Amino acid sequence: MISAAALLAHCRAVLLDMDGTLVNSHAAVEATWRAWARDNGLDPATVLAVCHGPDAATTVRRFLPDIGAEELARHVAAHLERECALADGVLPAPGAPELVAWLNERSLPWGVVTNAHLRLARARLGAAGIEAPVIISFDDVEHGKPHPQGYLLGARRLGVEPGRTAGVEDSAPGLAAARAAGTLVVAVGGSRDGDVVCRDLHELRRLLIAAADRLP
């Protein structure tokens, strides 16, 4: 069996999901969707069970399938305002500052691929003290995760083939997107559906260091 470090040794770039992977926004995400559910007469527990991973429009459409495009846009815009208002409570995920520092020290290309809108992505990353050199947000693509478009665009902007890129994710839609794009899929946060499985970003950094030691 090929070791995780050996698999990662082939990667020349890293693309990371934001929520649940690079930042701990769990409380903020659930607070906004709980409020949305109450506002629309829905069971919050049912909404919270599926809100992590998909873009906002997909979740809104799932529970309000009969609304038109204009009403959907109003829901998404109001939800974005509420999310940005709660961004101050977001923290870096365990190991995120150390991983980012190591990637920058190594000059290893990296970026963020998220289903969040760019404004929210910047707000949450800023609250967590993370400055990403490249952000692929929902505003950059026609189709969010689980579609691979975000990862394909991210790899292109980093100048690296998808197959030479590690796609780091914690949710089912994100893992599916990274896999469909052809990246080396790294699962974190308890998910095990990856080519490489890590407890957290501390472990991923250790594996990347081990992978770097394999390079000539």
C-alpha positions in Angstrom: 0.0 0.0 0.0 1.3 3.5 -0.9 1.8 5.7 2.2 0.0 9.0 2.6 3.4 10.8 2.5 4.2 9.1 -0.8 0.9 10.1 -2.3 1.4 13.7 -1.2 4.9 13.8 -2.6 3.4 14.0 -6.1 1.5 17.2 -5.2 2.8 20.6 -6.2 -0.1 22.6 -4.8 -2.8 22.5 -2.2 -6.4 23.6 -2.5 -8.5 23.8 0.7 -12.1 24.1 1.5 -12.9 26.9 3.9 -15.8 26.1 6.3 -15.1 23.1 8.5 -11.6 22.7 6.9 -9.6 25.8 7.1 -11.8 27.8 9.5 -14.1 26.8 12.4 -17.4 28.4 11.4 -19.7 25.7 12.6 -21.5 27.8 15.1 -21.9 30.7 12.7 -23.2 28.5 9.9 -25.7 26.8 12.2 -26.9 30.1 13.8 -27.7 31.6 10.4 -29.5 28.6 9.0 -31.4 28.1 12.3 -32.7 31.7 12.0 -33.5 31.2 8.3 -35.5 28.0 9.2 -37.5 29.8 11.9 -38.2 32.7 9.5 -39.6 30.3 7.0 -41.6 28.0 9.3 -39.2 25.1 8.9 -37.8 22.6 11.4 -34.3 23.9 12.2 -32.9 20.4 12.9 -34.0 19.3 9.4 -32.2 22.3 7.8 -29.1 21.9 10.0 -28.8 18.3 8.9 -28.1 19.3 5.3 -26.8 22.8 5.3 -23.0 22.1 5.7 -21.3 21.9 2.3 -23.9 23.0 -0.4 -24.1 26.7 -1.5 -26.9 28.8 0.1 -29.1 28.7 -3.0 -29.0 24.9 -3.2 -30.1 24.7 0.5 -32.9 27.3 0.0 -34.2 25.6 -3.1 -34.2 22.2 -1.3 -36.7 23.5 1.2 -38.5 26.0 -0.9 -38.6 24.3 -4.3 -41.5 26.4 -5.7 -40.0 29.9 -5.3 -39.0 31.8 -8.4 -35.5 33.1 -9.3 -36.1 36.6 -7.9 -37.4 35.3 -4.5 -34.5 32.8 -4.4 -32.0 35.7 -5.0 -33.7 37.7 -2.1 -33.3 34.7 0.3 -29.6 34.3 -0.7 -28.9 38.0 -0.3 -30.5 38.2 3.1 -28.7 35.1 4.2 -25.4 36.4 3.1 -26.0 39.6 5.1 -26.7 37.5 8.2 -23.7 35.3 7.6 -21.3 38.3 7.3 -22.7 39.8 10.4 -21.7 36.7 12.4 -18.2 36.3 10.8 -16.4 37.8 13.8 -17.0 34.5 15.7 -15.1 32.4 13.2 -11.8 30.9 14.4 -9.0 29.1 12.5 -9.4 25.3 12.4 -6.8 23.3 14.5 -3.5 23.4 12.7 -4.6 26.0 10.1 -2.2 28.8 11.1 0.8 26.3 11.2 -0.2 24.8 7.9 -0.6 28.1 6.1 2.8 29.3 7.5 4.5 26.2 6.3 3.0 26.4 2.8 4.1 30.0 2.6 7.6 29.2 3.9 7.9 26.5 1.3 6.5 28.7 -1.5 4.1 25.9 -2.2 1.1 27.3 -4.2 -2.1 27.1 -2.3 -5.6 28.5 -2.3 -9.2 28.2 -1.1 -12.1 26.7 -2.9 -15.4 27.5 -1.2 -19.1 27.5 -1.9 -19.3 30.8 0.0 -19.6 34.1 -1.8 -16.4 36.0 -2.0 -17.5 38.7 0.5 -18.3 36.0 3.1 -15.1 34.1 2.3 -13.0 37.2 2.9 -14.9 38.0 6.1 -14.5 34.5 7.6 -10.8 34.1 6.5 -10.0 37.5 7.9 -11.7 36.8 11.2 -9.6 33.6 11.4 -6.4 35.6 10.6 -5.8 33.7 7.3 -4.8 35.5 4.1 -5.3 33.2 1.1 -3.3 34.0 -2.1 -6.1 32.6 -4.2 -9.8 32.3 -3.4 -12.2 30.5 -5.7 -15.6 31.4 -4.4 -19.2 30.7 -5.5 -19.0 34.0 -7.5 -16.3 32.5 -9.7 -18.2 29.5 -11.0 -21.5 28.5 -12.6 -21.8 25.4 -10.5 -20.8 25.0 -6.9 -19.7 21.8 -5.1 -20.2 18.9 -5.7 -19.4 20.1 -9.2 -15.7 20.1 -9.9 -15.5 23.5 -11.5 -14.1 25.3 -8.5 -11.2 22.9 -8.1 -10.5 22.9 -11.8 -10.4 26.7 -11.8 -8.3 26.7 -8.6 -5.7 24.4 -10.1 -5.6 26.5 -13.2 -5.0 29.7 -11.3 -2.2 28.1 -9.3 -0.7 26.8 -12.5 -0.7 23.2 -11.5 -2.5 20.2 -13.0 -5.4 18.9 -10.9 -3.7 15.5 -10.6 -0.7 17.2 -8.9 -2.9 19.1 -6.5 -4.2 18.0 -3.0 -7.8 18.9 -2.5 -8.6 19.1 1.2 -12.2 18.8 2.3 -14.5 17.8 5.2 -18.0 17.6 3.6 -19.5 15.1 1.2 -20.2 17.7 -1.6 -16.6 19.0 -1.3 -15.0 15.6 -1.3 -17.1 14.7 -4.4 -16.0 17.9 -6.1 -12.3 17.4 -5.4 -12.5 13.8 -6.6 -14.4 14.7 -9.8 -11.7 17.3 -10.5 -9.0 14.6 -10.4 -7.2 16.0 -7.3 -5.6 13.9 -4.6 -8.5 13.9 -2.1 -7.5 14.7 1.5 -10.3 14.1 4.0 -10.2 16.0 7.3 -12.6 16.7 10.2 -13.8 13.1 10.7 -14.6 12.2 7.1 -12.8 9.1 5.8 -13.7 9.3 2.2 -10.3 10.4 0.9 -7.2 9.1 -0.8 -5.5 10.5 2.4 -7.3 10.8 5.7 -6.2 13.2 8.4 -7.5 13.9 11.8 -6.8 17.6 11.4 -4.5 20.1 9.6 -1.8 19.4 12.1 -1.6 15.9 10.8 -1.8 17.1 7.2 1.2 19.5 7.8 3.2 16.6 9.3 2.4 14.4 6.2 3.4 17.2 3.8 6.7 17.7 5.7 7.3 14.0 5.3 6.4 14.2 1.7 8.8 17.1 1.1 11.6 15.0 2.6 11.0 12.4 -0.1 11.8 15.0 -2.9 15.2 15.0 -4.4 
